[in-house]
């Protein structure tokens, strides 16, 4: 099964098999604004059940805001977002609390097939964990392990999601497009990755 972007365009392959840094051995921690420590790991099949459990409990409004359309929460959804993560054209990470591994959020980056230097990015933080810095921590970790050769992010953001746009602006030089169909296309030119 191939991964599709939000417009139904097939994504990948782009690097001839070069794997993102440290994939899948990503394991780091971050301290949120309220002092809670979270652990961020690669979203690999061993964390599939935790991810499935967290997603199954999300409200339709939350899913619509984060995925820009009501996704079908089915086996194929989890296959795409967990099983097809390869560290080459698709990476995904998940965050949980350090003590209990309660799900906090997830993020992913998927390379566009027609443009090997560009990728889509998505971050979802459970409502009870928002406004504590979890999304910022997830994005920072994605950037540390970003796909080889990716220099630009091109993604769609719900038109009124100012917090998401601000987070993207913190990553690099950002161009925010006009509102079309309730969304904005946001392009981020990433700073050169340190050697």
N, C-alpha and C positions, 0 to 999 in steps of 0.2 A: 504494500500500500504506500502511495506517495503522499507526502505532506502538501497541503494546499494552503495558500495564504488566504486572507479574508476575502479576496476577490475571486477565489477558486483557481488561482494560478499555481501550477506545480512548483515546488521549491526544491533546490539542491540539484545535483552535486556541483561543487565549485573549486575544490582544492586538490583534487587528485589523491585524496585520502589522508591529508595532514590533519592530525588530531589536535583539538584545542588543548592548551597548556594544562597539564595534570589530570586530564580527563581519564577515567571517571573518579579519580582519587581526591576530588574536591572535599575538603572538610575544614571549615573555619567557624569562628564564632564572632558575634557582634553584640555589643551592649546597646540596648534601646534607650530612648530618652527617659523612660521610667525606671531604668536600672536592670530590667529583665535581660538575661543573657539568652541569645538564640544561637542555635547551631545550624549552619548552612551546609548542605551536602548535595552532591549530584543526584538528580532524580533518576534513579536506576530502578530496574524491576523489583529489587528488594524493598523499595519504599512505595511500590504501586498501591498496596492495600491502604496505607495511611492516606495517600493522595486521593484515592477513590472515596474513602470515608469522608474526608474533608469536603470534597466537591459535591458529594451527594446531599450535604446539609446546607448548601447555599440557596438563597432565595432566588426566584426568577428575576427580580429586579436587579440583584447583584450580578447575576450571570449576564443579563442584558447589558449592563453598564460596562462590565469587564471584557466581554467577548463581542460587543456591538451587535449581536443578534443572539436570540436564545439558542445556545448550543444544545444538541441532543446529547444528553449525558448517557452515553451508551458504551458498550464494550469497544466500539471503533474509536470513540473519543479518547479513551484511555490508551488504546493501541497507538494512536497518533502521538499523543502527548507524553507517553512514557516509553513504550516499547520501541518506537522509532528513533529515540534519542541515540545519536551515534558519535557525538563528539567531533564530527567532521562538518556536517551541514546543519546540525540541530543539537543544541545543548539545552538542558533544563536543570534547574536547581530547586530545592525545597528547603524551607526553614521550619524548624520546630524549637520548642523550648528546650533548654539544656537539661532540665530536671526530668521532664516527663515526655519529651518529644511530641507534645501537643502541636498540631499543625498551626502554623502562623501564616504561611503564604508560599507562593512559588513564582518562578520567573523562567522565561525561555527566550532563546534567540534562534531563528531559522533563516538560513541563507536563501536569497532569491536565486532561482535557477538561471534567469536571464541576465543576472548581474552578480558575479562572484564576489565583488567587493562590498555588497550591500546585504543587510539582513533586516528582518522584522524582529521586533522585541515586544514582549508582553510581560506584565507583572500583575499579579493578583494577590492581595493581602486580605485575609478574612476581616470582616467588619470590626470585630472586637479587638483587633490588633492594629487598626489604622491610626494614623497620627502619632505614632511612637517612633518612627524611623525604620520600620521593617522594610518598606519598599526601597528606601535609599540603600539599606544594607544589601538587599538582593541585587539591585542594579550594580552596586560596587563590585560584588562578587562576580556577576556576569561579565563585567568589563575586565576583571583580572584574568578571566578564563575565556575571553571572547574567541569566536571562531577565527581560525587562521585566515589572514587576507581580508577580513572585514574592516573597512575603514569608514563606512557610512551606515547609519540606521535610517530606515524609512518605515514609518508605522502610522497607523490611524489611531486617533485619540478622540473620544467622545468630546464634542465641541465645548462643553462647559466644564470639563475636567481640568481645571486650572492647576491642581496639584500635580497631575501627571505631566503636564506641559512644563511646569517648573522643574520637576525632577529630570526630565530630558534635557532641559537647558543647562543643568549643572554638569552634564556629561561632556558637552562640546558645543561647537558653533552650531546654532539651531535656526532652522527656517520653519516657521509655522504658517501653513497655508490657510486659505479662507475656509469658512464653514460651507460644507457641501453635504447635503443629506444627513445633517446632524453630527458630522465628524470633521476633523481637521487632519490633513496629512502633515506629519511632522518629520523633517529630515534633520539628522544630527551628523555632522562631520566629526568623527572621533579623533582625539589627539593621538599622535603616534604612540604605539605601545612600547613601553620601555624594553630594552633588550635584555 
